[in-house]
């Protein structure tokens, strides 16, 4: 009976999990193989070396947070507010192995030290902002208003996890729901 190979995507997800825990230095072939319960030999059937894996990790993340999300939002149809509601729901899910906030924050941290990762992050952020602009512009006629809403929505995606402030008698979830309502008015 033949032994099934560990799928390429599992290596990439394991790499992204390692990145979230310890940064790019934690993405080591031997450690990934151990976490997957396989030998490292299977790795080389998919990737030339560690750098190739790092590139594929970034490619996978970029595709997932841009093309895949946009396709998912657009396939649901509806008006811009409905699409933004779906987008906000997707963006608030934090546990996805490729699109969750831990990966987002790890890549942003990596970009602070690696110019090529910083350039890719800039491209991804610009694509996301362009999509937000296209949606907000459908019901906001003031370009300044569109830009402010985009920046606030995007900043919430990235920054809310760093904010430890309390909201008086309101929960964070309640304040986030009020923020959604404000952005969509």
N, C-alpha and C positions, 0 to 999 in steps of 0.2 A: 504494500500500500504506500503510495507516494505521500510525502509530507507537504502540506500546504504552506506556501510562502506567506510571510507576514505582508499584508498589503502595503503598498507605498504610502497610502494615506495614514496608516497607523504610525509609520515612522515620522511623518510630518506632524501629526497630532502629538506624538510623544516629544518631539523636538519643541513644539510650541508650549507644551506643559513644562518642560525643563526650562525654557526661556522665562516663563512666568515666575518660576521659583528662584532661579539663580542667574538670570541674565544670559547673554550669549555664551559666556564661558562655561555655563552648565550644560550646554548642548554638546555632549560628547558621545561618540558612537558606542563605546563600550557601555556607558551608563544607560543609554537609550535601549540597547539590546537587552540589558538586564531588566529594565523596567517593563519591557515587552515579553520577557521570559523566553527570549530566543538568542541564538548566537549572532555575532556581528557580521558573519559572512553574508547573510541575506541582505544586509544594508547595501553592499557593493553591487548587488544585482540591480539596484535602482539608482544609486548615486555614485559619482566618481570619487567624491571625498566629502568632508564635513562642509566645506564652503558651498558645494552644490546643494546640500541639504538646507543650509541657511538660506540660500537663494530661493529654493522651492517653498520653504516655510513662509517667506515674505510674499512670494507669488500667490500662494494659497490664501494667505490673510488678505492681501490686496483684492483679489478676485471676490472673496467672500464678503468683504465689507463694502464693496462698490457694486460690481456687476450683479452678484447674486442678490444683494439686498434690493437694488433698484428693480431687478426683474421680479422679485417677490412682491414688492409694493405695486408695481405697474400691473402685474397680472391680476390683482384684486379689483382693478377698475375703480370707478367712483371719481369723486371730485378731489381737489387738492387737499381740502381739510381731512377727508377720509384717508387719503394716502398718507398725510402727515401723522394722523392717529396711528395707522399701522406702523409707520416708521418709528414713532416714539415707543411703541410697544416692543418692537424688535430691539431697538437701541437700549431699552431698559433691562433686557435679559442679560444677566451677567455671567451665567455659568457655561455658556457655549464654549467648547474647546478652541474654536478658531476665531469666533467673533465676540467672545465675552470681554468684559472690561479688564480682567487680568492680563490678557494678551495685548489688548490696546495699550495699557499702561506700560507693559514690559517693552513693547516696540518703541513707544515714545521715549522711554528711558535709554534704550539702546541708541536711538537716533541722536541723543545728546552727545554721544561719543564717537559716532561713525557717520561721516559725511554722506556716504552712499545710502545709508538707511534714512538719514535726514532728508535726502532728496526724494526718496520713495515716499516717505511720510508726507512731505509737502504735496506731492502729486496726488496721493490718496485724499488728503484733507481738501485740496482744491476740487477734486471730483465730487466729494461729498457736499461741499459748500455750493458748488454749481447746481447740484440736484436740489438741495434745499431752496436755493434762489428760485429755481424753476417752479417749485411748488408754491412757495409763499407769494411769488409774483402773480399767481393766478387769482389771488383775492386781495392783495395789497397793491395799491397803485403807486405809492410813494417808494421810490428805490431806496431811500434811506431807511424807511421802515422795514423793507425787505431785508436789508443788510443787518440791521439790528436784531431782528427776529432770528435770522440765520446764525449769527454769532452767539446769541443767547442759547438757542437750542443746541448748537454744537458744543458750547462751553459746558452746558449741563451734562452732556454725554461723557465728557472727559473729566470734568472737575468735581462733580457732585460727590464723588467717592473720597475726596480729600477734605470735604467740609464736615467739621465735627459740631457745628453750631446746633443748638436746639431751637425749636420754633414755637416756644411758649406752649400754649395748650394744643397746638396742632402737631400731628406726626409729620415725619418727612414725606411719607406717602401722600398725605393730604396736601402739603405744600406743593409737591410735584404735580399733583392733579390740578391744583389751582394754576400752576405755571403753564401747564398744557392748555388749559382753558384760555389763559391770557394770550398765549402765542397764537392760538387759533381764532381769536376774535376778529 
